[in-house]
Every structure is written in structure tokens, then in C-alpha cells.
């Protein structure tokens, strides 16, 4: 099968640092090629670049950036190719949080013939708005074998990801600066100028490359992510692959089994602070189980098999 992935065109693919969508596209390409498929990537913007890529020559064109949905739906009708679309918008499952500009994108998405969404909650939204095309759910994969795993983490909590209002790192840093029991490290580019670390137990480590993420994440006992909205956060699968427990908000639970003892859903930063020490203390008991859970549910070997069934 010949497949063309369409990326945002804002960062290079493969990404050397931040860029979850770019990482997903690259890993899907590598793992589909292992199964014998031909996979190309269009990571340039604009109508001319889209035409030049000759989309009609592919069995499947998969748009991974919903901002371009209008143009690609029109192209698919003109040139008669099979179009799939995935949105990675963090608030996809919560229409009450959408900006007016996203409502415009969403209504264009309803005209796409095939959608692959990242969670059951997102699927419910499209059904609520009477989407009539083919609708499938597929979680993000993780390159598990490339992520280092050690049997006991020595460091406490890590909050890994772009520091922005949606992910609430500002509130998290403020709350954890009041205690001395658990160390919390933040890693990622800063896009919220309120964020600061003014406590000896709350640290900002700057940005990590992709290789640093794969190498250093396993040094920690737990990932904390109290985001106000996530479609399916790639970092959650990466943390599980590295053996970390999770402290997460209810908006970060996509595709997770919440009955597991190493996944802790909290209402707010205060509740997270109350459970943080115990979660870290107990992590060593579950690390092998956590790694196995990640392999069974988020490894690309499993994800691409499901993907092929969907696009076929």
C-alpha cells in the first residue's frame, strides 16, 4: 500500500526535540515500512505543494493537521483519492472549551470522508454532531524499545511538555513550592510567562532533545500532568514505557485503564500534592508491570496493525 502522511510543515520531520505530531508521523512511517508499505511525508504548506505531491497516486492520504482540512477535502473530491484526517487538538473532546476559530475547523472536519480520532470521548463528540463518514478510534503509539527502562527511579516527579496555560504548569509549580517532601522537575519550552520556579524542590531543567527524553525519563518515579485538555498525550505513553507511575487530571485519561494501581486521577493541584509522596514511594513495586502495560497497549507494532485494518 502507498501512503502519504501530511504534516503541519512547522517543524522538521523527524523532530529532534519538541513536536509530538512530527514524532508520531515519523514513527508511523518507520513501522509501516517494516510491514512492507511505501510511506512518504509531505511536510510543506500550501495548495501548490499539495498538488506537486501528486496525492492521487497514493492509496491513502492521511492529514495529521486539522488546520488544513478545508483544502484537503476539496482536493480529495477533485482528484478522487482516499483521505483520512486526524486532529491532535488538545480540547477535541470538550466543545465547551473551543475557541470560535476551532468551531470553523470542526465543521469542515464533518465533511471529511474518513476520520481517525484519538479517543472514545472525541468519537462521542463527532457522533453527537451527526458525522456521517467512517469514524475510527486509534491511540497514539510509542517507540517503546527506544525508551530506556531501569527497575528503580531515583528522582521524584517530572512534568514534561510545553509549558502553557492549557497544561497548568504555572498552578502546579505554585502548589508544589509549598512543600519539601517531593522534588518536581519541569522540562519543556516555556509559552506561559507566569511560570516560575522559586523553590528548592521545584526545578526547571530547560528543554530536552528527543534522545534526552528517551534516555532520562526513566530516572523518575512518576509523571504529573494536570492538563485542562488532552486528546491523547504522547508523553503519557512515553512515561509508561519508561516505568513511571501517573498523576493526571481527568482530561488526560484517554485510552488508559483507570483501575490500575499506578494510574492516579486527581481533581486539582492540591489533591496531587497530597498523593505525590505515596505515588513516588510505591512506584518501584509496579515498574515492570507498567512497562508491560505500555508494550501491550501503545507499542507501534500493535498500533500499525490496527491502523492497517482501519485504512483497508
MARPA-223071 format. One record per residue (C-alpha): residue number from 1; chain; x, y, z. Coordinates in steps of 0.02 Angstrom, whole numbers, plus 50000, padded with zeros to 5 digits. Each point is the difference from the previous one (the first is absolute). Example, Ala and Ser with C-alpha at 12.3 -4.5 7.8 and 13.67 -1.06 7.14 Angstrom:
# MARPA-223071
REC   num   chaine       x       y       z
REC     1        A   50615   49775   50390
REC     2        A   50069   50172   49967
END
This chain:
# MARPA-223071
REC   num   chaine       x       y       z
REC     1        A   50000   50000   50000
REC     2        A   50060   50177   49959
REC     3        A   49967   50125   50140
REC     4        A   50030   50187   50010
REC     5        A   50004   50084   50170
REC     6        A   49971   50189   50001
REC     7        A   50082   50095   50143
REC     8        A   49983   50179   50063
REC     9        A   50157   50064   49913
REC    10        A   50053   50099   50153
REC    11        A   50142   49887   50060
REC    12        A   50114   49874   49920
REC    13        A   49954   49815   49991
REC    14        A   50070   49906   50091
REC    15        A   49997   50123   50143
REC    16        A   50162   50017   50097
REC    17        A   49912   50078   50148
REC    18        A   49821   50054   50029
REC    19        A   49864   49956   49878
REC    20        A   49886   49856   50047
REC    21        A   49909   49997   49833
REC    22        A   50164   49997   49906
REC    23        A   50063   49856   50109
REC    24        A   49839   49901   49972
REC    25        A   50008   50022   49811
REC    26        A   50181   49945   49993
REC    27        A   49973   49846   50108
REC    28        A   49846   49950   49901
REC    29        A   50103   50011   49841
REC    30        A   50141   49892   50070
REC    31        A   49884   49867   50069
REC    32        A   49887   49991   49848
REC    33        A   50154   49980   49890
REC    34        A   50052   49851   50107
REC    35        A   49839   49918   49942
REC    36        A   50043   50031   49819
REC    37        A   49897   50156   49966
REC    38        A   50065   50151   49905
REC    39        A   49984   50158   50105
REC    40        A   50040   50179   49953
REC    41        A   49982   50161   50100
REC    42        A   49942   50170   49938
REC    43        A   50054   50127   50129
REC    44        A   49977   50160   49901
REC    45        A   49857   50125   50002
REC    46        A   49893   50061   49858
REC    47        A   49894   49950   49852
REC    48        A   50146   49994   49878
REC    49        A   50100   49880   50110
REC    50        A   49847   49889   50021
REC    51        A   49973   49988   49812
REC    52        A   50185   49969   49970
REC    53        A   49996   49851   50121
REC    54        A   49879   49914   49879
REC    55        A   49879   49935   50134
REC    56        A   49895   49902   49873
REC    57        A   50148   49881   49976
REC    58        A   49982   49936   50180
REC    59        A   49879   49871   50067
REC    60        A   49980   50104   50159
REC    61        A   50033   50182   50043
REC    62        A   49999   50030   50188
REC    63        A   49990   50181   50056
REC    64        A   50069   50019   50177
REC    65        A   49966   50186   50019
REC    66        A   49821   50060   50005
REC    67        A   50039   50182   49957
REC    68        A   50016   49944   49818
REC    69        A   49839   49900   49994
REC    70        A   49904   50112   49881
REC    71        A   50130   49994   49862
REC    72        A   50028   49813   50013
REC    73        A   49815   49955   49997
REC    74        A   49981   50101   49841
REC    75        A   50154   49917   49923
REC    76        A   49935   49827   50044
REC    77        A   49838   50035   49908
REC    78        A   50088   50071   49847
REC    79        A   50135   49866   49984
REC    80        A   49901   49855   50074
REC    81        A   50124   49935   50129
REC    82        A   49959   49919   50167
REC    83        A   50023   50129   50138
REC    84        A   50017   49965   50186
REC    85        A   50013   50141   50128
REC    86        A   50059   50004   50181
REC    87        A   49988   50151   50115
REC    88        A   50125   50015   50142
REC    89        A   49912   50151   50077
REC    90        A   50011   49985   50190
REC    91        A   49821   50054   50030
REC    92        A   49924   49887   49866
REC    93        A   49889   49909   50125
REC    94        A   49933   50158   50085
REC    95        A   49901   50114   49883
REC    96        A   49962   50117   50145
REC    97        A   50184   50049   49999
REC    98        A   50015   50032   49813
REC    99        A   50047   50169   49932
REC   100        A   49891   50066   49859
REC   101        A   50141   49965   49877
REC   102        A   49998   49815   50043
REC   103        A   49813   49987   49973
REC   104        A   50035   50050   49820
REC   105        A   50131   49862   49984
REC   106        A   49885   49874   50083
REC   107        A   49855   50030   49880
REC   108        A   50120   49976   49855
REC   109        A   50057   49837   50081
REC   110        A   49821   49937   49986
REC   111        A   50022   49998   49810
REC   112        A   50151   49885   50007
REC   113        A   49954   49826   49937
REC   114        A   50110   49910   50128
REC   115        A   50054   50051   50175
REC   116        A   50120   49916   50119
REC   117        A   49977   50075   50173
REC   118        A   50112   49977   50151
REC   119        A   49872   49951   50133
REC   120        A   49825   49935   50032
REC   121        A   49952   50170   50072
REC   122        A   50046   50086   49837
REC   123        A   49901   49868   49905
REC   124        A   49847   50045   50105
REC   125        A   50015   50183   49950
REC   126        A   49996   49959   49814
REC   127        A   49852   49883   50024
REC   128        A   49910   50136   50097
REC   129        A   50020   50117   49851
REC   130        A   49938   49865   49879
REC   131        A   50162   49965   49909
REC   132        A   49955   49882   49856
REC   133        A   50169   49940   49938
REC   134        A   50108   49855   50059
REC   135        A   50051   50030   50180
REC   136        A   50135   49900   50090
REC   137        A   50096   50017   50163
REC   138        A   50187   49969   50008
REC   139        A   50118   50047   50142
REC   140        A   50170   50078   49971
REC   141        A   50142   49875   49996
REC   142        A   50165   50010   50092
REC   143        A   50173   49941   49944
REC   144        A   50014   49896   50159
REC   145        A   50157   49904   49959
REC   146        A   50094   50163   49973
REC   147        A   49954   50064   50174
REC   148        A   50121   49952   50138
REC   149        A   49930   49902   50147
REC   150        A   50079   49975   50171
REC   151        A   49918   49903   50140
REC   152        A   50006   50140   50129
REC   153        A   49984   50186   49973
REC   154        A   50106   50111   50112
REC   155        A   49916   50167   49968
REC   156        A   49826   50057   50048
REC   157        A   49873   50081   49884
REC   158        A   50021   50067   49824
REC   159        A   49882   50110   49901
REC   160        A   50058   49982   49820
REC   161        A   49926   50105   49861
REC   162        A   49976   50174   49931
REC   163        A   49968   50118   50146
REC   164        A   49837   50084   49954
REC   165        A   49836   50053   50083
REC   166        A   49906   49845   49938
REC   167        A   50119   49885   50094
REC   168        A   49992   50100   50162
REC   169        A   50185   49990   50044
REC   170        A   49990   50174   50077
REC   171        A   49871   49942   50129
REC   172        A   50093   49837   50029
REC   173        A   50166   50087   50036
REC   174        A   49915   50119   50121
REC   175        A   49917   49859   50097
REC   176        A   50155   49890   50012
REC   177        A   50110   50145   50055
REC   178        A   49911   49991   50170
REC   179        A   50072   49828   50044
REC   180        A   50170   49917   50023
REC   181        A   49957   49814   49989
REC   182        A   49999   49972   49812
REC   183        A   50112   50074   49867
REC   184        A   49914   50057   49840
REC   185        A   50094   50035   49838
REC   186        A   49927   50092   49851
REC   187        A   50068   49970   49825
REC   188        A   49943   50087   49841
REC   189        A   49991   50163   49905
REC   190        A   49914   50142   50094
REC   191        A   49846   50080   49921
REC   192        A   49922   50065   50162
REC   193        A   50089   50152   50071
REC   194        A   49919   49974   50171
REC   195        A   50101   49842   50027
REC   196        A   50145   50006   50122
REC   197        A   50091   49885   50120
REC   198        A   50046   50085   50162
REC   199        A   50016   49850   50115
REC   200        A   50146   49882   50035
REC   201        A   49886   49850   49963
REC   202        A   49926   50068   49838
REC   203        A   50122   50010   49855
REC   204        A   49998   50051   49817
REC   205        A   50124   49898   49899
REC   206        A   49977   50084   49832
REC   207        A   49965   49903   49840
REC   208        A   50049   49821   49959
REC   209        A   50033   49928   49830
REC   210        A   49907   49843   49946
REC   211        A   50152   49897   50046
REC   212        A   50006   50078   50173
REC   213        A   49816   49959   50028
REC   214        A   50031   49819   49954
REC   215        A   50153   49990   50112
REC   216        A   49952   50102   50154
REC   217        A   49814   49972   50026
REC   218        A   50026   49833   50087
REC   219        A   50100   50086   50139
REC   220        A   49835   50062   50072
REC   221        A   49866   49914   50103
REC   222        A   49846   50086   49932
REC   223        A   49937   50115   49864
REC   224        A   49880   50137   50054
REC   225        A   49887   50081   49871
REC   226        A   49848   50098   50059
REC   227        A   49954   50069   49831
REC   228        A   49833   50084   49967
REC   229        A   49984   49900   49838
REC   230        A   50094   49864   49905
REC   231        A   49944   49901   49849
REC   232        A   50125   49860   50039
REC   233        A   50161   50067   50073
REC   234        A   50151   49914   49923
REC   235        A   50101   50032   50157
REC   236        A   49884   49886   50101
REC   237        A   50046   49849   49893
REC   238        A   50184   50049   50007
REC   239        A   49994   50011   50191
REC   240        A   49916   49830   50015
REC   241        A   50132   49926   49884
REC   242        A   50134   50066   50116
REC   243        A   49916   49922   50152
REC   244        A   49925   50156   50077
REC   245        A   49838   50008   50099
REC   246        A   49875   50134   49951
REC   247        A   49918   50143   50093
REC   248        A   49879   50075   49877
REC   249        A   49841   50102   49984
REC   250        A   49840   49926   49931
REC   251        A   50037   50087   49835
REC   252        A   50156   49892   49975
REC   253        A   49921   49828   50017
REC   254        A   49973   49956   49816
REC   255        A   50032   49816   49961
REC   256        A   50055   49959   50178
REC   257        A   49938   49863   50118
REC   258        A   49959   50103   50155
REC   259        A   49984   49846   50110
REC   260        A   50189   49974   49998
REC   261        A   50091   50041   50164
REC   262        A   50132   50109   49918
REC   263        A   49877   50120   49916
REC   264        A   49934   50135   50115
REC   265        A   49868   50124   49944
REC   266        A   49987   50158   50105
REC   267        A   49883   50149   49998
REC   268        A   50126   50139   50023
REC   269        A   50176   50049   50053
REC   270        A   49961   49989   50186
REC   271        A   49941   49820   49982
REC   272        A   50155   49960   49895
REC   273        A   50111   50065   50138
REC   274        A   49912   49889   50128
REC   275        A   50032   49840   49902
REC   276        A   50170   50042   49923
REC   277        A   50113   49926   50134
REC   278        A   49905   49834   50011
REC   279        A   49994   49983   49810
REC   280        A   50188   50026   49992
REC   281        A   50034   49883   50146
REC   282        A   49895   49861   49922
REC   283        A   50065   50016   49822
REC   284        A   50137   49869   50018
REC   285        A   49868   49866   50030
REC   286        A   49921   50024   49830
REC   287        A   50136   50052   49879
REC   288        A   50011   49835   49904
REC   289        A   49811   49989   49994
REC   290        A   49991   50179   49936
REC   291        A   50124   49964   49860
REC   292        A   49903   49844   49949
REC   293        A   49836   50096   50000
REC   294        A   50077   50129   49883
REC   295        A   50063   49863   49883
REC   296        A   49832   49914   49992
REC   297        A   49900   50158   49967
REC   298        A   50109   50132   49917
REC   299        A   50143   49914   49907
REC   300        A   50008   50047   49816
REC   301        A   50001   49816   49952
REC   302        A   49822   49991   50066
REC   303        A   49944   50174   49946
REC   304        A   50050   49977   49817
REC   305        A   49905   49834   49988
REC   306        A   49842   50089   50057
REC   307        A   50040   50144   49882
REC   308        A   50011   49886   49848
REC   309        A   49831   49923   50043
REC   310        A   49923   50173   50011
REC   311        A   50068   50070   49837
REC   312        A   49964   49837   49907
END
